[in-house]
């Protein structure tokens, strides 16, 4: 397993990992602080949630509905300000468990877009170097 312990706050990989830690720990305050005002979240069904306030509201509801949801990454690649993370989610709600690919676009030290993709051969070919 790869070491993901880089904690440099200007490093895109470190910012993306901190963002995920906020999700895993249900830390809405820090999650909000890591989002640009125009932050966009896109789920694996291509549904978009735009704007920091809208995303925080969505995460608040998500954390209440799925308190044990977590993302575990097994591979991380960075290409300038785009961080791609491969891994899986765990949750007692089986609909949310399983492999996925996530991306985070970093702008000025914050996450401007977070996205979840189905872990498919096509998405791996498109997203991984």
matplotlib code that plots the C-alpha trace (Angstrom):
import matplotlib.pyplot as plt

x = [0.0, 1.2, 2.2, -0.3, 1.2, 2.2, 0.8, 2.1, -1.0, -0.2, 0.3, -2.7, -2.4, -2.3, -5.3, -7.3, -6.4, -7.4, -10.7, -11.3, -10.4, -13.0, -15.6, -14.5, -14.6, -17.8, -15.9, -18.2, -16.3, -12.9, -14.6, -16.2, -12.9, -11.3, -14.0, -13.9, -17.1, -18.0, -17.2, -19.0, -19.6, -20.5, -21.7, -21.2, -24.6, -23.4, -25.7, -24.2, -24.4, -22.9, -21.9, -20.2, -23.4, -25.4, -22.6, -22.3, -26.1, -25.9, -23.0, -24.9, -27.8, -25.5, -23.6, -26.9, -28.2, -24.9, -22.9, -20.5, -19.6, -15.8, -13.5, -10.3, -7.8, -5.3, -3.8, -3.4, -2.1, -1.5, -1.4, -0.7, -3.9, -6.0, -5.7, -7.2, -7.8, -8.7, -10.1, -13.4, -16.1, -17.4, -20.8, -23.5, -25.8, -24.6, -25.7, -22.7, -20.1, -17.6, -14.9, -14.8, -12.6, -12.6, -11.1, -10.4, -9.5, -7.4, -7.5, -5.5, -5.1, -8.8, -11.0, -13.0, -14.5, -14.9, -16.2, -17.0, -16.7, -17.7, -14.5, -14.7, -12.0, -13.1, -12.8, -9.4, -8.1, -9.4, -8.4, -5.2, -1.9]
y = [0.0, 3.5, 6.0, 9.0, 10.9, 14.0, 16.9, 20.0, 22.2, 23.6, 20.2, 19.2, 15.5, 16.6, 18.9, 16.1, 13.7, 16.2, 16.7, 13.0, 12.8, 15.4, 13.2, 10.1, 12.0, 14.0, 17.2, 19.8, 22.8, 21.8, 20.3, 23.7, 25.5, 23.3, 24.2, 27.1, 29.2, 27.8, 24.2, 21.6, 18.0, 15.4, 12.0, 8.7, 9.2, 12.6, 14.5, 17.9, 19.9, 23.4, 26.0, 25.6, 26.2, 23.7, 21.1, 21.6, 21.1, 18.0, 16.6, 17.4, 15.3, 12.6, 12.3, 12.0, 9.2, 7.3, 7.9, 5.0, 5.9, 6.0, 6.2, 4.2, 4.9, 2.3, 4.4, 8.2, 10.0, 13.7, 15.6, 19.2, 20.3, 17.2, 14.4, 11.0, 8.5, 4.8, 2.7, 1.7, 2.9, 1.1, 1.7, -0.4, 0.7, -1.8, 0.6, 2.8, 0.1, -0.9, 0.3, 3.8, 6.4, 10.0, 13.1, 16.5, 19.6, 21.9, 25.7, 28.1, 25.5, 24.6, 21.9, 23.4, 20.2, 16.7, 13.9, 10.2, 7.8, 4.1, 2.1, 0.8, -0.1, 2.9, 5.3, 3.9, 4.4, 7.9, 9.1, 7.3, 8.1]
z = [0.0, -0.9, 1.8, 1.7, 4.7, 2.8, 4.8, 2.9, 2.8, -0.6, -2.2, -4.3, -3.1, 0.5, 0.1, -1.6, 1.2, 3.9, 2.1, 2.2, 5.9, 6.5, 4.8, 6.7, 10.0, 9.2, 9.8, 8.1, 9.3, 7.8, 4.7, 4.1, 4.7, 2.0, -0.7, -3.1, -3.0, -6.4, -5.4, -7.4, -6.5, -9.2, -8.3, -10.2, -11.9, -13.2, -10.9, -10.0, -6.8, -7.3, -4.8, -1.4, 0.7, -1.4, -1.1, 2.7, 3.0, 0.9, 3.0, 6.2, 5.1, 3.7, 7.0, 8.9, 6.6, 6.3, 9.5, 8.9, 5.3, 4.6, 1.6, 1.5, -1.2, -2.6, -5.4, -5.8, -8.9, -9.3, -12.6, -11.8, -9.9, -10.6, -8.0, -9.0, -6.2, -6.7, -3.9, -2.3, 0.1, 3.1, 4.6, 6.3, 3.5, 0.8, -2.0, -1.1, -0.7, -3.3, -5.7, -7.1, -8.5, -7.2, -8.6, -6.9, -8.8, -6.7, -7.2, -5.0, -2.3, -2.2, -3.8, -6.6, -7.8, -6.3, -8.4, -8.0, -10.9, -11.3, -11.2, -14.8, -17.4, -19.4, -16.5, -15.5, -19.0, -19.1, -15.6, -14.8, -16.4]

ax = plt.figure().add_subplot(projection="3d")
ax.plot(x, y, z, "-o")
ax.set_aspect("equal")
plt.show()
